[in-house]
């Protein structure tokens, strides 16, 4: 089951008893559904829990005749498409008008009279998310969106989200395949959204996943840094050993000044050692810069002897 499906499953477990909240949630599901008109109401979803939730809300509020409910397999997919259809025109008209719409309405907008107080916003947005919302797997990315069928609805949805005082939502909109996508990017806003609409467990899962990813990224950065440092040390050590070998084959290490002969011998015994550690193991110990200075002199000595 996808992360979005798990979120919707959690949302559908909300035990709401307040009639105004139930109606606001149903309103969100119907307004953003495939067909919402005075003649016909059709709701489609790949989530069985959202399907059952809609039926429960309809029966609780209006007791309509649900003529058709199917579970069709989606082409080239293992998912199933669940559809709830109300084709009794009288019942459709009753529900349509009860939410404040007239048959002559050409375009649908959010009717704020159905959301008279901000306390109803969470229920309404819960219904909208169950209808057309989705969230990506937090292990892959942080992205939440609503796939809205009409431009005016997407504008109204963005406005409503931006007005919520408890959250700092900044939704954006793009067009994809003829639909208007209202979306969020960023774990903080997505967690706030999930908590707001009644999915705190899913929000905690995203925060936990983010923490794991941050630890993993820190470990990877540290390992990459150590590998780069080891590679750098190995490269420098190889050049130093090559210089020491030249001196050994030409004039011999005995010709070196005492301080250079000491660090050359230590490098031969410890090819993996950093300059800092080389300096600390000299007698007396010297700093990294001191060890580096001696190595530079040793390299120059090798070049001089090589030319001669």
Secondary structure, 3 states (H helix, E strand, C coil): CCHHHHHHHHHCCCCCCCHHHHHHHHHHHHHCCCEECCCCEEEEECCHHHHHHHHHHHHHHCCCCCCEEEEEECCCCCCEEEEEEECCHHHHHHHHHHCCCCCCCCCCCCCHHHHCCHHHHHHHHHHHHHHHEEECCCCCCCEEEEEECCHHHHHHHHHHHHHCCCCCCCCEEEEECCEEEEEEECHHHHHHHHHHHCCHHHHHHHHHHHHHHHHHHHHHHHHHHHHHHHHHHHHHHHHHHHHHHHHHHHCCHHHCCHHHHHHHHHHHHCCCCCHHHHHHCCCCCCCHHHHHHHHHHHHHHHHHHHHC
